[in-house]
C-alpha cells in the first residue's frame, strides 16, 4: 500500500482516501515501508486512529527498509518499536533476507 515509490509527503490526503476505499475490501492488506519521515508517521497515526474504530490492525504490516539482509537487520529495531507502539504487524521481508530477489 505505502512505499516511498508511490507516495510522497504531499500525498497524505490521497493515501487516506485510498485507504478508506481499500479497507472495505476484506482481502486487502496494507504494507508500509517504515521510515521516520513526517509523512509516514502522520500516515501511521491516521491508520492507528482509523483502525482502532474498525478493529482491523491485523491487516496492517510494517516492513523494514533495506535491500540487503544486513540493512534489514540494522533497520529492524525501529520497526519492532513502531509495531509495538501502533499495534501493527511486522513483515520480515524474507525474500530479501534469504536472497530471493
C-alpha distances in whole Angstrom, upper triangle without the diagonal:
4,7,10,10,8,9,13,15,16,13,13,14,12,9,11,12,9,8,12,12,9,11,14,13,14,13,9,8,5,5,6,9,12,14,17,16,17,14,12,15,15,11,12,15,14,12,15,17,15,15,19,20,18,18,15,14,14,11,9,10,10,11,14,14,17,18,21,22,24,22,19,22,23,20,19,22,20,17,19,21,17,16,20,20,17,17,14,14,15,13,16,15,18,18,18,21,23,23,21,20
4,7,8,7,7,9,12,13,11,11,13,11,8,11,13,10,10,14,14,12,14,17,17,18,16,13,11,7,6,5,7,9,11,14,13,14,11,9,12,12,9,10,14,13,12,15,17,16,16,19,21,20,20,17,15,16,13,11,10,10,10,12,12,15,17,20,21,23,19,18,21,21,18,18,20,18,15,18,19,16,16,19,19,16,17,14,15,14,13,16,15,18,18,18,21,23,23,22,20
4,5,5,6,9,11,14,12,12,15,13,11,14,16,14,13,17,18,16,17,21,20,21,19,16,13,10,8,6,6,9,10,13,12,14,11,9,13,14,12,13,16,16,15,18,20,19,19,22,24,23,23,20,18,19,16,13,12,11,10,11,10,12,14,17,19,20,17,16,19,19,16,17,19,17,15,18,19,16,17,20,20,18,19,16,16,15,14,16,14,17,17,16,19,21,21,20,17
4,5,5,6,9,12,11,12,15,14,12,15,17,16,16,19,20,19,20,24,23,25,23,19,17,14,12,9,7,9,9,12,10,12,10,9,13,14,12,14,17,17,17,19,22,21,22,25,27,26,26,23,21,22,19,17,15,13,12,12,10,12,14,17,20,20,17,16,20,19,16,17,20,17,16,19,20,18,19,22,22,20,22,19,19,18,17,18,16,20,19,18,20,23,22,22,19
4,6,8,11,13,12,14,16,14,13,17,18,16,17,20,20,19,21,24,23,25,23,19,18,15,13,11,10,13,13,15,14,16,13,13,16,17,15,17,20,20,19,22,24,23,24,27,29,28,28,25,23,24,21,18,17,15,14,15,12,14,14,18,20,22,18,18,22,21,19,20,23,21,19,22,24,21,22,25,25,23,24,21,21,20,18,19,17,20,19,18,21,23,22,21,18
4,7,10,11,9,11,13,11,10,13,14,12,13,17,17,16,18,21,20,22,21,17,16,13,12,11,11,14,14,16,15,16,12,12,16,16,13,16,19,18,17,20,22,21,22,25,26,25,26,23,22,22,19,17,17,16,15,16,15,16,17,21,23,25,21,20,24,24,21,22,24,22,20,23,24,21,22,25,25,22,24,21,21,20,19,21,19,22,21,20,23,25,24,23,20
4,7,8,6,8,10,9,7,11,13,11,13,16,16,16,18,21,21,23,22,18,17,14,13,11,11,13,13,14,12,12,9,10,13,13,11,13,16,15,15,19,20,19,20,23,25,24,25,22,21,22,19,17,17,16,16,17,15,18,19,23,25,26,22,21,25,24,21,22,24,21,19,23,23,20,21,24,23,21,23,20,21,21,20,22,20,24,23,22,25,28,27,26,23
4,5,6,8,11,10,10,13,15,14,15,18,19,19,21,24,24,26,25,21,20,16,15,13,12,13,12,13,10,10,7,9,12,12,11,14,16,16,16,19,21,20,22,25,26,26,27,24,23,25,22,19,19,17,17,18,16,18,20,23,25,26,22,22,25,24,20,22,24,21,20,23,23,20,21,25,23,21,24,21,23,22,21,23,22,26,25,24,26,29,28,28,25
4,6,6,10,10,10,12,15,15,16,18,20,20,21,25,26,27,27,23,22,18,17,14,14,14,12,12,8,7,5,8,10,9,10,13,14,14,16,18,19,19,21,24,25,26,27,25,23,25,23,20,20,18,18,19,17,20,22,25,27,27,24,23,26,25,21,23,24,20,20,23,22,19,21,24,22,20,23,21,23,23,23,25,24,28,28,26,29,32,31,31,28
4,6,8,9,10,12,13,14,16,18,19,20,21,24,25,28,28,24,23,19,19,17,17,17,16,16,12,11,8,11,13,12,12,15,16,15,17,20,20,20,22,25,26,26,28,26,25,27,24,22,22,21,21,22,21,23,25,29,31,31,27,27,30,28,25,26,27,24,23,27,26,22,24,27,25,23,26,24,26,26,26,28,27,31,30,29,32,35,34,33,30
4,6,5,6,9,10,11,12,14,15,16,18,21,22,24,24,20,19,16,17,14,15,16,16,16,13,12,8,11,13,11,10,14,15,13,15,18,18,17,20,23,23,23,25,23,22,24,21,19,20,19,20,21,20,23,24,28,30,31,27,26,29,28,25,26,27,24,22,25,25,22,23,26,24,21,24,22,24,24,24,26,25,29,28,28,30,33,32,31,29
4,5,5,6,9,10,10,12,14,15,16,19,20,23,23,19,18,15,16,13,15,15,15,15,12,10,7,9,11,8,7,11,11,10,11,15,15,14,16,19,20,20,22,20,19,22,19,17,18,17,19,20,20,23,25,28,30,30,27,26,28,28,24,24,25,22,21,23,23,19,20,23,21,18,21,19,21,22,22,25,25,29,29,28,30,33,33,32,30
4,5,5,6,9,10,11,13,14,15,18,20,22,23,19,19,16,18,16,18,18,19,19,16,14,11,12,14,11,9,13,13,10,12,16,15,14,17,19,19,20,22,20,20,23,20,18,20,20,22,24,23,26,28,32,33,34,30,29,32,31,27,28,29,25,24,26,26,22,23,25,23,20,23,21,23,25,25,28,28,31,31,31,33,36,36,34,32
4,5,5,6,8,10,11,12,14,16,18,20,21,17,17,15,16,15,17,18,19,20,17,15,12,13,15,13,11,14,15,12,13,17,17,15,17,20,20,20,22,20,20,22,19,18,19,19,21,23,22,25,27,30,32,33,30,28,31,31,27,28,29,26,24,27,27,23,23,26,24,21,23,21,23,24,24,27,26,30,29,29,32,34,34,32,30
4,5,5,6,9,10,10,12,15,16,18,18,15,14,11,12,11,14,15,16,17,15,14,10,10,13,11,8,11,13,10,10,14,15,13,14,18,18,18,19,17,17,19,16,14,16,16,17,20,19,22,24,28,29,30,27,25,28,28,24,24,26,23,20,23,23,19,20,23,21,18,20,18,19,20,20,23,23,26,26,26,28,31,31,29,27
4,5,5,6,9,10,10,13,15,17,18,15,14,12,14,13,16,17,18,18,16,15,11,12,13,10,8,10,11,8,8,12,12,10,12,15,15,15,17,15,15,18,15,14,16,17,19,21,22,25,27,30,31,32,29,27,30,30,26,25,27,24,21,24,23,19,20,22,20,17,19,17,19,21,21,25,25,28,28,29,31,33,33,32,30
4,5,5,6,9,10,12,14,17,18,15,15,14,16,16,19,20,21,22,20,18,15,15,17,14,11,14,15,11,12,15,14,12,14,17,16,16,18,17,18,20,17,16,19,20,22,24,24,28,29,33,34,35,32,30,33,33,29,29,30,27,25,27,27,23,23,25,24,20,22,20,22,24,24,27,27,30,30,30,33,35,35,33,32
4,5,5,6,8,10,12,15,15,12,12,11,13,14,17,18,20,21,20,19,15,15,17,15,12,14,16,13,12,16,16,13,14,18,17,16,18,16,17,18,15,14,16,18,19,22,22,25,27,30,31,33,30,28,31,31,27,27,29,26,23,26,26,22,22,25,24,20,21,19,20,22,21,25,24,27,27,28,30,32,32,30,28
4,5,5,6,9,10,12,13,10,10,8,11,12,15,17,19,20,19,18,15,14,15,14,10,11,13,10,8,12,13,10,10,14,14,13,14,12,13,15,12,11,14,15,17,21,21,24,26,29,30,31,28,26,29,29,26,25,26,24,21,23,23,19,19,21,20,17,17,15,17,19,19,23,22,25,26,26,28,31,31,29,28
4,6,5,7,10,12,14,11,12,11,15,15,19,20,22,23,22,20,17,17,18,15,12,14,14,11,10,13,12,9,10,13,12,11,14,12,14,16,13,13,16,18,21,24,25,28,30,33,33,35,32,30,32,33,29,28,29,27,24,25,25,22,21,23,22,18,19,17,19,22,22,26,25,29,29,30,32,34,34,33,31
4,6,6,8,11,13,10,12,12,15,17,20,22,24,25,24,23,20,19,21,18,15,17,18,14,13,16,16,12,13,17,15,13,16,14,16,17,14,15,18,20,22,25,26,29,30,33,34,36,33,31,33,34,31,30,31,29,26,28,28,25,23,26,25,21,22,20,21,23,23,27,26,29,29,30,32,34,34,32,31
4,5,6,9,9,7,9,9,12,14,18,20,22,24,23,23,19,18,20,19,15,16,18,15,12,16,16,13,13,16,16,13,15,12,14,15,11,12,15,17,19,23,24,26,27,30,31,33,31,28,31,32,28,27,29,27,24,25,26,23,21,24,23,20,20,17,18,20,20,23,23,25,25,27,29,31,31,29,28
4,5,7,9,7,8,9,12,14,18,20,22,24,23,23,20,18,19,18,14,14,16,13,10,13,14,10,9,13,12,9,11,9,11,12,9,10,14,16,19,22,24,27,28,31,31,33,31,28,30,31,28,26,28,26,23,24,24,21,19,21,21,17,17,15,16,19,19,23,23,25,26,27,29,31,32,30,29
4,6,9,8,11,12,16,18,22,23,26,28,27,26,23,22,23,21,18,18,19,16,14,16,16,12,12,15,13,10,12,10,13,14,11,14,17,20,22,26,27,30,32,34,34,37,34,31,34,35,32,30,31,29,26,27,28,25,23,25,24,21,20,18,19,22,22,26,26,28,28,30,32,34,34,32,32
4,6,6,9,11,15,18,21,23,26,28,28,27,24,23,24,23,19,19,21,18,16,18,19,15,14,17,16,13,14,11,14,14,11,13,16,19,21,25,27,29,30,33,33,35,33,30,32,34,31,29,31,30,26,27,28,25,23,25,25,22,21,18,19,21,21,24,24,26,26,28,30,31,32,29,29
4,6,8,11,15,18,21,23,26,29,29,29,26,23,25,24,20,20,21,19,16,18,19,16,13,16,16,12,12,10,12,11,9,12,15,19,21,25,26,29,30,32,32,34,33,29,31,33,30,28,30,29,25,25,27,24,21,24,24,21,19,17,17,20,19,23,23,24,25,27,29,30,31,28,29
4,6,10,13,16,20,22,25,28,28,28,25,23,24,24,21,20,22,20,17,19,20,18,15,18,18,15,15,11,13,11,9,12,14,17,19,22,24,26,27,29,29,32,30,27,29,31,28,26,28,27,24,24,26,24,21,23,24,21,19,17,16,18,17,20,20,21,21,24,26,26,27,25,25
4,7,10,13,16,19,22,24,24,25,22,19,21,21,17,17,19,17,14,16,18,15,14,17,17,14,14,11,12,11,7,9,11,15,16,20,21,24,25,27,27,30,28,25,27,29,26,24,26,25,21,22,24,21,19,22,22,19,18,15,14,16,15,19,18,20,20,22,24,25,26,24,24
4,6,10,13,15,19,21,22,22,19,17,18,19,15,14,17,16,12,14,17,14,12,16,17,14,13,10,10,8,5,6,8,11,13,16,18,21,22,24,24,26,24,21,23,25,22,20,22,21,18,19,20,18,15,18,19,16,15,11,11,13,12,15,15,17,18,20,21,23,24,22,22
4,7,10,12,15,18,18,19,16,13,15,15,12,11,14,13,10,12,15,13,11,15,16,14,14,10,9,9,6,5,6,8,10,14,15,18,20,22,22,25,22,19,22,23,20,18,20,19,15,17,18,15,13,17,17,14,13,10,10,12,11,14,14,17,18,19,21,23,23,22,21
4,7,9,12,15,16,17,15,12,14,15,12,11,15,14,11,14,17,15,14,17,19,18,17,13,11,11,8,6,5,6,7,10,12,15,16,19,19,21,18,16,18,19,16,15,17,16,12,14,16,13,12,16,16,14,14,10,9,9,8,11,11,14,15,15,17,20,20,19,18
4,6,9,12,12,14,12,8,11,12,10,9,13,13,11,13,16,15,15,18,20,19,18,15,13,13,11,8,6,5,6,9,9,13,15,18,18,20,17,14,17,17,14,13,16,13,10,13,14,11,11,15,15,13,13,10,10,10,9,12,12,15,16,16,18,20,21,20,19
4,6,10,11,13,12,9,11,14,12,11,15,16,14,16,19,19,18,21,23,22,21,19,16,16,14,11,9,6,5,6,6,9,12,14,15,16,13,11,14,14,11,11,14,12,9,13,14,12,12,16,16,14,16,12,12,10,9,11,10,14,15,14,15,18,18,18,17
4,7,9,11,11,7,9,12,11,9,13,14,13,14,18,18,18,20,23,22,21,19,16,17,15,12,9,6,6,6,6,10,13,15,16,16,13,11,13,13,9,9,11,9,7,10,11,9,10,13,13,12,14,11,12,10,10,12,12,16,17,16,17,20,20,21,20
4,6,9,9,6,8,11,11,11,13,15,15,16,19,20,20,22,25,25,24,22,19,20,19,15,13,10,9,8,7,10,14,16,17,17,13,12,14,13,9,11,12,9,8,12,12,10,12,15,15,14,16,15,15,14,14,15,15,19,19,17,19,22,22,23,21
4,7,8,7,7,10,11,10,12,15,15,16,18,20,20,22,25,25,25,23,20,22,21,17,15,12,12,11,10,14,17,19,20,19,15,15,16,14,11,12,12,9,10,13,12,10,13,15,14,14,17,16,17,16,17,18,18,22,23,21,22,25,26,27,25
4,5,5,6,9,10,11,12,14,15,16,18,20,21,22,25,26,26,24,21,23,22,18,17,14,14,14,12,15,19,21,22,22,18,18,20,18,14,16,16,13,13,16,15,13,16,18,16,16,19,18,19,18,19,21,21,24,25,23,24,28,28,28,26
4,6,5,6,8,10,10,12,14,15,16,18,20,21,23,24,25,23,21,24,22,19,18,16,17,17,16,19,22,25,26,25,22,21,23,21,18,19,19,15,15,18,17,14,17,19,16,16,19,18,20,20,21,23,23,27,28,26,28,31,31,31,29
4,6,5,6,9,10,10,12,14,15,16,18,20,22,22,23,21,19,22,20,17,17,14,16,16,15,19,21,24,26,25,22,21,23,22,18,19,20,16,16,19,18,15,17,19,17,15,19,17,19,19,20,22,22,26,26,25,27,30,30,30,28
4,5,5,6,9,10,10,12,14,15,16,18,20,21,21,19,16,19,17,13,13,11,12,13,12,16,19,22,23,23,19,18,20,19,15,16,17,13,12,15,15,11,13,16,14,12,15,14,16,16,16,19,19,22,23,22,23,27,27,27,25
4,5,5,6,9,10,10,12,14,15,16,19,20,20,19,16,19,18,14,14,12,14,14,14,18,21,24,24,24,21,19,21,20,16,16,16,12,12,15,13,10,12,14,12,10,14,13,16,16,17,20,21,24,25,24,25,29,29,29,28
4,5,5,6,9,10,11,12,14,15,17,19,19,18,16,19,18,15,16,14,16,17,18,21,24,27,28,28,24,23,25,23,20,20,20,16,15,18,16,13,15,17,14,12,15,15,18,19,20,23,23,27,28,27,28,32,32,32,30
4,5,5,6,9,10,10,12,14,16,16,17,15,14,17,15,12,13,12,14,16,16,20,23,26,26,27,23,22,24,23,19,19,20,16,15,17,16,13,14,16,14,11,14,13,15,17,18,21,21,25,25,25,27,30,30,29,28
4,5,5,6,9,10,10,12,15,15,15,14,11,14,13,10,11,10,13,14,15,19,22,25,25,25,22,20,22,21,17,17,17,14,12,14,13,9,10,12,10,8,10,9,12,14,15,18,19,23,24,24,25,28,29,28,27
4,5,5,6,8,10,11,13,15,15,14,12,16,15,12,14,13,16,18,19,23,26,28,28,28,25,23,24,24,20,19,19,16,14,16,14,11,12,13,10,8,11,11,15,16,19,22,23,26,28,27,28,31,32,32,31
4,5,5,6,8,10,11,13,14,13,12,16,14,12,14,14,17,20,20,24,27,30,30,30,27,25,27,27,23,22,22,19,17,19,18,14,14,16,13,10,13,13,16,18,20,23,24,27,29,28,30,33,33,33,32
4,5,5,6,8,10,10,11,10,9,12,11,8,11,12,15,18,19,23,26,28,28,29,26,23,25,25,22,20,21,18,16,17,16,13,12,14,12,9,10,10,13,15,17,20,21,25,26,26,27,30,31,30,29
4,6,5,6,9,10,10,10,8,11,12,9,12,12,16,18,20,24,27,29,28,29,26,24,25,25,22,20,20,17,15,16,14,11,11,12,10,6,8,8,12,15,17,20,22,25,27,27,28,31,32,32,31
4,6,5,7,9,10,11,10,14,14,13,15,16,20,22,24,27,30,32,32,33,30,27,29,29,25,24,23,20,19,19,18,15,14,15,12,9,11,12,16,18,21,24,26,29,31,31,32,34,36,35,34
4,6,6,7,9,9,9,13,12,11,15,16,20,22,24,28,30,33,33,34,31,28,30,30,26,25,25,22,20,21,20,17,16,17,15,11,13,13,16,19,21,24,25,29,30,30,32,34,35,34,34
4,5,5,5,5,6,9,9,9,13,14,18,21,23,27,29,31,31,32,30,27,28,29,25,23,24,21,19,19,19,15,14,15,14,10,10,10,13,16,18,22,23,26,28,29,29,32,33,32,32
4,6,5,7,8,11,12,12,15,17,20,23,25,29,32,33,33,34,31,28,29,30,27,24,24,22,20,19,19,16,14,14,13,10,10,11,14,18,20,24,26,28,30,31,32,34,36,35,35
4,6,8,10,13,14,14,18,20,23,26,28,32,35,36,36,37,35,32,33,33,30,28,28,26,23,23,22,19,18,18,17,14,13,14,17,21,23,27,28,31,33,34,35,37,38,37,37
4,6,8,11,11,12,16,19,22,25,28,31,33,35,35,36,34,31,32,33,30,28,28,26,23,23,23,20,18,19,18,14,14,14,16,20,22,25,27,29,31,32,33,35,36,35,35
4,6,8,9,11,14,17,20,24,26,30,32,33,33,34,32,29,30,31,28,25,25,24,21,20,20,18,16,16,16,13,11,11,13,17,19,23,25,27,29,30,31,33,34,33,34
4,5,6,8,11,14,18,21,23,27,29,30,30,31,29,26,27,29,26,23,24,22,19,19,19,17,14,15,16,12,10,10,11,15,16,20,21,24,25,27,28,29,31,30,30
4,5,5,8,11,15,18,20,24,26,28,27,28,26,23,24,25,22,20,20,19,15,15,16,13,10,12,12,9,7,6,8,11,13,17,19,21,23,24,25,27,29,28,28
4,6,8,11,14,17,20,23,25,26,25,27,26,22,23,25,22,19,20,19,16,15,17,15,11,13,14,11,9,7,7,10,12,15,17,19,21,23,23,25,27,25,26
4,7,10,13,17,19,22,24,25,25,27,25,21,23,25,22,19,21,20,16,16,18,15,13,15,16,13,11,8,8,11,11,15,16,18,20,21,22,24,26,24,24
4,7,10,14,16,19,21,23,22,24,22,19,20,22,19,16,18,16,13,14,15,12,10,12,13,10,9,6,6,9,10,13,14,17,19,20,21,23,24,23,23
4,6,10,13,16,18,19,19,20,18,15,17,18,15,13,15,14,10,11,13,11,8,12,13,10,10,6,5,6,6,10,11,14,15,16,17,19,21,20,20
4,7,9,13,15,17,16,18,15,12,14,15,12,10,12,10,7,9,11,8,7,11,12,10,10,7,6,5,6,9,10,13,15,15,16,19,20,20,19
4,6,9,12,13,13,14,12,9,11,13,10,8,11,11,7,10,12,10,10,13,15,13,14,10,9,6,5,7,7,11,12,11,12,15,16,16,16
4,6,9,11,10,11,9,6,8,9,6,6,9,9,6,9,11,11,11,14,15,15,16,13,11,8,7,7,8,11,12,11,11,15,15,16,15
4,7,9,10,11,7,6,10,9,7,8,11,10,9,12,14,13,14,17,18,18,19,16,15,12,11,10,9,13,13,11,12,15,15,16,15
4,6,8,8,5,5,9,9,7,9,13,13,12,15,17,16,17,20,21,21,22,19,18,14,12,11,9,12,12,9,10,13,13,14,12
4,7,9,7,7,11,11,11,13,16,16,15,18,20,20,20,23,25,24,25,22,20,17,14,12,10,11,10,7,9,11,10,11,9
4,5,5,6,9,10,11,12,15,17,16,18,21,21,21,24,26,26,26,23,21,17,15,12,10,11,10,6,7,9,8,11,10
4,6,5,6,9,10,10,14,16,15,16,19,20,20,22,24,25,24,22,19,16,13,10,9,9,10,6,5,8,8,11,11
4,5,5,6,9,10,12,15,15,16,18,20,20,22,24,25,25,23,21,17,16,13,12,12,13,10,8,11,12,15,14
4,5,5,6,8,11,12,12,14,17,17,18,21,22,23,23,21,19,16,14,12,12,13,14,10,10,13,13,16,15
4,5,5,6,9,11,10,12,14,15,15,18,19,20,20,18,16,12,11,8,8,10,11,8,8,11,12,14,14
4,6,5,8,10,10,11,14,15,15,17,19,20,20,19,17,13,12,9,11,11,14,11,9,12,14,16,17
4,6,7,9,10,12,13,15,16,18,19,20,21,20,18,15,15,12,13,15,17,14,12,16,17,19,19
4,6,6,7,9,11,12,13,15,16,17,18,17,16,12,12,11,12,14,16,13,13,17,17,19,19
4,6,5,6,9,10,10,12,14,15,16,14,13,9,10,8,11,13,15,13,12,16,17,19,19
4,5,5,6,9,10,11,12,14,15,14,14,11,12,12,14,16,19,17,15,19,21,23,23
4,5,5,6,9,10,10,12,14,13,13,11,13,13,15,18,20,18,17,21,22,24,24
4,5,5,6,9,10,10,11,10,10,7,9,10,12,15,17,16,16,19,21,22,21
4,5,5,6,9,10,10,9,9,7,10,10,13,16,19,18,16,20,22,23,23
4,5,5,6,9,10,10,11,10,13,14,17,19,22,21,20,23,25,26,26
4,5,5,6,8,8,9,9,12,14,16,19,22,21,20,24,25,26,26
4,5,5,5,5,6,6,10,12,15,17,20,20,19,22,24,25,25
4,6,5,7,8,9,13,15,18,20,23,23,22,25,27,28,28
4,6,8,11,12,15,17,20,23,26,25,24,28,30,30,30
4,5,9,11,14,17,19,22,25,24,24,27,29,29,29
4,7,10,13,16,18,21,24,24,24,26,28,28,29
4,7,10,13,15,18,20,21,21,23,25,25,25
4,7,10,12,14,17,18,18,20,22,22,22
4,6,9,11,14,15,14,17,19,19,20
4,6,8,11,11,11,14,16,15,16
4,6,9,9,8,11,13,13,14
4,5,6,7,9,10,10,11
4,5,5,6,8,8,10
4,6,6,6,5,6
4,5,5,6,6
4,6,8,9
4,6,8
4,5
4
